[in-house]
Amino acid sequence: MPTTPEPTRPRGDPVSARETYVDGEAYTYLPDEDAVRYASAYEHANHEAVENGSEPEREPVYDTVSFERWGRVRCASVASDAVAETTAERLGHDELDASVGITSRGGVPTVVVGRTVTDDRQGSRVSATEVPFDDLVAAAPRWVDVTVSLASREYETTVPVWARVFEQWRA
């Protein structure tokens, strides 16, 4: 069974990212509530017609979330995109041959960039992300300073980044 390095802080220089959202498109700022309205789901508006062969018509179901929570979530998403783009660029690739996702460490949104290794039950390598783990650690930024804005509000935070190996086994 291979040895997996513990999650490691990358050594690449930190980066900054900024995203501005247009109020009223995907998100609507509600100033009286200091909240954001967004479509959380879609439901059929013409279920019976669809059963009879018509195209589905879907209507959004809206929810609201505090601006602070919305900002934290959007910042993590923007940071994830920045990590993928920056790491690929630093490795000299058009796209990153590694996974990038969002998790939480101690309640703090965190980006994880990972190398995936797949072995069979006998321990033989079936597949692996091409980029070596040490190269991934050297290229990925240590953190991302992120600002998101909606309407006249801004939310800023620093999103930490971790690198790790994801091991999986195939039957």
Secondary structure, DSSP 8 states (H G I E B T S, - for coil): -------B---B--EEEEEEE-BTTTEEEETTTTEEEEEEEEEES-HHHHHTT----EEEEEEEEEHHHHHHHHHHHHHHHHHHHHHHHHHT-SS-SSEEEEEEETTEEEEEEEEEEEEETTS-EEEE-SS-HHHHHHHSBSEEEEEEEETTEEEEEEEEEEEEEEEEEE-
